[in-house]
Amino acid sequence: MKKLAWAAARLALIGIIAARSIRGPAIQPRLAITPAHLRANGYDVAMISFDSDSAAPPRITLDNPHAGRIEEVERTGHGWQARLRAGFMPGAFTVRAGQVTAALQIEADNTDSIGDGIPDYLRLDDPRDREAFRRWFTFLAEAQYFQAPEARPAEIDDCAALIRYAYREALRAHDSAWATAAHLPVTPAFDSVGKYQYPYTALGADLFRVPGGFAQFADVKTLEGWNTYPVARDLSRALPGDLLFFRQDADQMPYHSMIFAGPSRIAGDRVSYVVYHTGPPQGEIRRLSADALLHYPEPDWRPIAANPYFLGVYRWNILRETP
């Protein structure tokens, strides 16, 4: 019996050796990216090839998930392949599959198709993203009206600060960690902007165009002149998320702004509202119906073409559609 068992084992070993010789030597894992240089524009694509005799799909990862995404992992004759689509963050990154790695370089792409100073990587060219931004921007501004003053972010101390806050937070990923940190009275189930999430862009935290570049801070005059474009001097043309600008010559702070919020996303009524901060020193956040503003007791604050102090309805440059 022992002799038979030994003979059977030898035959099995010979079979394994023969099978391996037929298949050829094991494939040494190797990872390659073609091309290895991309532009940070959300469109450039590289092909990843992973030579391996593994029967299971490999886990292919990018060391910074905001730099790009891995798509369509498929079997090939020598292993696996996948597509890598660039994001909007430039830099040197590493792609990994199992224990092997490959280098990827993503270069900044400052193309400005419209010529308004806003690079295309910041522009929300998908209608769903534009709608997501409008929803979050108007909700966040209106939510601060309902928020107790002591619960509001300390940064909100004038009309421009309210706009900057709502703009920046509208571009974040609105996950549970964000909701906890935001301390809002309610958190809606709106989709977040999908193209990018603040601050993971080529500009980092510098969202606002200013003379000479981009910065985290912009006053009302800079928001009007460098980050938005005029739509009309008729309030009926305003869309939720648009801004109303005023210039009062006799005021120490001549430029003022309001947010056209449209129908309330909190109260759930169909009345269109504007939301604004009255500014220092004892400023407060106010919410008026659009009709009340049109008939405001002080004519200098009425958003009508006949009012020389009303500059008009303006729209964010990132919502501008490319030709």
C-alpha positions in Angstrom: 0.0 0.0 0.0 2.8 2.4 0.8 4.4 1.7 -2.6 1.1 2.5 -4.3 0.7 5.7 -2.3 4.2 6.8 -3.2 3.7 6.0 -6.8 0.4 8.0 -6.8 2.2 11.0 -5.2 5.0 10.9 -7.8 2.4 10.8 -10.6 0.6 13.8 -9.1 3.9 15.8 -8.8 4.8 15.0 -12.4 1.4 16.2 -13.5 1.8 19.5 -11.7 5.2 20.0 -13.2 4.0 19.1 -16.7 1.0 21.5 -16.3 3.3 24.3 -15.3 5.6 23.7 -18.2 2.7 23.8 -20.6 1.5 27.1 -19.1 4.9 28.6 -19.1 6.6 30.4 -16.2 4.4 32.4 -13.8 3.9 36.1 -14.9 5.8 38.5 -12.7 3.4 41.3 -11.6 4.1 44.5 -13.5 2.2 47.8 -13.5 2.3 50.4 -16.3 0.4 53.6 -17.1 0.1 55.0 -20.6 0.5 57.9 -20.8 2.1 58.6 -17.5 1.4 62.4 -17.8 -2.2 63.8 -17.8 -3.8 67.2 -17.5 -5.9 68.0 -14.4 -9.0 68.7 -16.4 -11.4 65.9 -15.5 -11.3 64.5 -19.0 -7.8 63.1 -19.7 -7.6 59.3 -19.6 -4.7 56.9 -19.1 -4.7 53.1 -19.5 -3.4 51.0 -16.7 -2.1 47.6 -17.5 -1.4 45.1 -14.8 0.5 42.0 -15.9 -0.4 39.2 -13.5 -1.7 35.6 -13.6 -4.2 36.3 -10.8 -7.6 35.0 -11.5 -9.3 37.6 -9.3 -9.5 41.3 -10.3 -6.8 43.3 -8.6 -7.6 46.3 -6.3 -6.1 49.2 -8.3 -5.9 52.4 -6.2 -4.6 56.0 -6.6 -2.9 57.4 -3.5 -5.1 60.5 -3.6 -8.7 59.8 -4.5 -9.3 63.4 -5.5 -6.6 63.3 -8.2 -8.6 60.9 -10.4 -10.7 57.8 -10.4 -10.2 54.2 -11.6 -12.7 52.9 -14.1 -13.6 49.7 -16.0 -11.2 47.0 -14.7 -11.2 44.3 -17.4 -9.4 41.0 -18.0 -6.7 40.8 -20.8 -4.5 38.0 -22.1 -1.7 39.0 -19.8 -3.6 40.1 -16.7 -5.8 43.1 -16.2 -6.4 46.7 -17.5 -8.3 49.7 -16.3 -8.9 53.3 -17.2 -7.7 56.2 -15.0 -9.6 59.5 -15.5 -7.8 62.6 -14.2 -9.4 64.8 -11.6 -8.6 68.4 -11.0 -5.6 68.2 -8.6 -2.2 68.5 -10.1 0.9 66.8 -8.6 2.9 63.6 -8.5 0.8 60.6 -7.5 1.2 56.8 -7.2 -1.0 54.1 -8.6 -0.9 50.7 -6.8 -2.0 47.2 -7.7 -1.1 44.6 -5.1 2.5 45.1 -4.1 3.6 46.9 -7.3 3.4 50.7 -8.0 3.7 53.1 -10.9 4.2 56.9 -11.0 1.7 59.3 -12.4 2.2 63.0 -13.1 -0.9 65.3 -13.4 -0.2 68.8 -14.7 -2.4 71.9 -14.0 -4.7 72.9 -16.9 -5.6 76.6 -16.7 -7.7 76.6 -19.9 -10.4 79.3 -19.7 -12.8 78.6 -22.6 -15.0 81.7 -21.9 -12.2 84.2 -21.1 -13.7 85.5 -17.9 -10.7 84.5 -15.8 -12.2 81.4 -14.3 -10.4 78.2 -15.3 -12.6 75.5 -16.8 -11.8 73.1 -14.0 -13.8 75.3 -11.6 -16.7 75.7 -14.0 -19.8 73.5 -13.3 -20.5 72.3 -16.8 -22.9 69.6 -15.9 -26.6 70.9 -15.4 -26.9 68.5 -12.4 -23.9 70.1 -10.7 -25.2 73.6 -11.4 -28.6 72.7 -9.8 -26.8 71.0 -6.9 -24.8 74.2 -6.3 -27.9 76.4 -6.4 -29.8 74.3 -4.0 -26.9 74.2 -1.4 -26.0 77.8 -1.8 -29.5 79.1 -1.3 -30.2 76.6 1.5 -27.1 77.5 3.4 -27.7 81.2 3.2 -31.4 80.8 4.3 -30.4 78.4 7.1 -28.3 81.1 8.7 -31.4 83.3 8.9 -33.1 80.6 11.0 -30.0 80.0 13.1 -29.5 81.6 16.4 -26.9 84.4 16.2 -24.6 82.6 18.7 -24.7 79.4 16.6 -23.7 81.0 13.4 -20.1 80.8 12.1 -18.2 83.7 13.5 -17.0 84.6 10.0 -20.4 85.8 9.0 -20.2 89.5 9.9 -21.4 91.3 6.7 -23.2 90.6 3.4 -20.0 89.4 1.6 -19.1 87.1 4.4 -22.5 85.4 4.2 -22.1 84.9 0.4 -18.5 83.6 0.8 -19.6 81.1 3.5 -22.6 79.8 1.4 -20.5 79.6 -1.8 -17.6 77.7 -0.2 -19.8 75.3 1.8 -22.0 74.6 -1.2 -19.0 73.1 -3.0 -18.1 70.7 -0.2 -18.9 67.0 0.0 -22.0 67.0 2.3 -21.3 63.8 4.2 -22.1 63.0 7.9 -18.8 64.6 9.1 -19.6 67.8 7.3 -23.2 67.8 8.7 -21.9 67.4 12.2 -19.4 70.2 11.9 -21.9 72.6 10.2 -24.3 72.7 13.2 -27.3 73.4 10.9 -30.9 73.3 12.1 -31.7 70.8 9.4 -29.6 68.9 6.8 -31.3 68.3 3.4 -30.8 65.3 1.3 -29.5 67.3 -1.7 -26.9 65.8 -4.0 -23.5 67.4 -3.7 -21.6 68.8 -6.6 -20.0 65.9 -8.4 -17.2 67.5 -10.5 -15.1 68.4 -7.5 -15.3 69.1 -3.8 -13.8 72.1 -2.0 -10.9 72.3 -1.2 -9.6 69.6 -3.6 -8.9 71.7 -6.7 -5.8 73.1 -8.3 -6.4 76.2 -6.3 -6.9 74.5 -3.0 -8.9 76.8 -0.7 -8.5 79.9 -2.9 -12.0 80.0 -4.6 -12.4 83.6 -5.4 -10.9 85.5 -8.3 -9.2 88.7 -7.2 -6.8 91.1 -8.9 -3.6 89.2 -9.4 -5.0 85.6 -8.9 -7.3 83.8 -6.5 -7.9 84.0 -2.7 -10.1 82.9 0.1 -11.4 86.4 0.7 -13.3 88.7 -1.6 -15.4 91.8 -0.7 -18.6 92.7 -2.4 -17.0 94.8 -5.1 -14.6 91.9 -6.0 -17.5 89.4 -6.0 -19.4 91.7 -8.5 -16.5 92.6 -10.7 -14.4 89.4 -10.8 -16.5 86.4 -9.9 -20.0 87.1 -11.4 -21.4 88.5 -14.6 -24.5 90.7 -15.1 -27.8 89.0 -16.2 -30.3 91.8 -16.1 -31.6 94.8 -14.1 -35.0 93.0 -13.7 -35.6 90.9 -10.7 -37.9 88.6 -12.7 -34.9 87.3 -14.6 -33.2 86.1 -11.4 -32.6 82.4 -10.7 -32.1 80.9 -7.2 -28.5 81.5 -6.3 -28.1 84.8 -8.2 -26.9 87.9 -6.5 -28.3 91.4 -6.3 -25.7 94.2 -6.1 -26.2 97.8 -5.0 -23.9 100.8 -4.8 -24.9 103.6 -2.4 -22.6 106.6 -3.0 -23.2 108.2 0.3 -22.4 105.1 2.3 -19.0 104.5 4.0 -19.3 100.9 2.6 -20.8 101.7 -0.8 -21.2 98.2 -2.2 -23.9 95.9 -0.8 -25.2 92.5 -1.9 -28.2 90.2 -1.4 -28.8 86.6 -2.3 -31.8 85.7 -4.4 -32.9 82.5 -2.7 -36.1 81.8 -4.6 -38.7 79.6 -2.9 -37.8 78.7 0.6 -36.0 75.3 0.9 -36.8 75.3 4.6 -40.3 76.7 5.0 -41.5 74.9 1.9 -43.7 77.7 0.6 -43.8 79.1 -2.9 -42.8 82.6 -2.0 -39.5 83.8 -3.5 -37.1 85.4 -1.0 -33.9 87.4 -0.8 -31.5 86.8 2.1 -28.8 89.2 3.2 -26.7 90.5 6.1 -27.1 94.1 7.0 -23.4 94.5 8.0 -21.5 95.9 11.0 -21.5 97.1 13.6 -24.8 95.5 14.8 -25.6 93.6 11.7 -28.3 90.9 11.3 -29.4 88.4 8.7 -32.7 89.3 7.1 -35.0 87.5 4.8 -37.6 89.4 2.7 -40.0 88.3 0.1 -39.0 89.5 -3.4 -42.3 91.4 -3.5 -41.5 93.2 -0.2 -38.1 94.2 -1.5 -39.6 95.5 -4.8 -41.8 97.8 -2.6 -39.2 98.5 0.1 -40.0 101.8 1.9 -36.5 103.2 0.9 -36.5 103.3 -2.9 -32.7 103.1 -3.1 -33.0 99.4 -2.2 -35.6 98.4 -4.7 -34.2 96.0 -7.4 -35.7 97.8 -10.4 -34.1 99.3 -13.5 -35.3 102.8 -12.5 -33.2 102.7 -9.3 -29.7 104.1 -10.2 -28.3 102.5 -7.1 -29.3 99.0 -8.2 -26.4 97.5 -10.2 -28.4 94.5 -11.3 -28.9 90.7 -11.1 -25.6 88.8 -11.4 -24.8 85.2 -11.8 -21.7 83.2 -10.7 -19.0 82.7 -13.3 -18.7 79.0 -12.4 -22.4 78.6 -13.6 -21.6 80.1 -17.0 -22.0 77.6 -19.7 -19.0 77.1 -22.1 -19.7 77.8 -25.8 
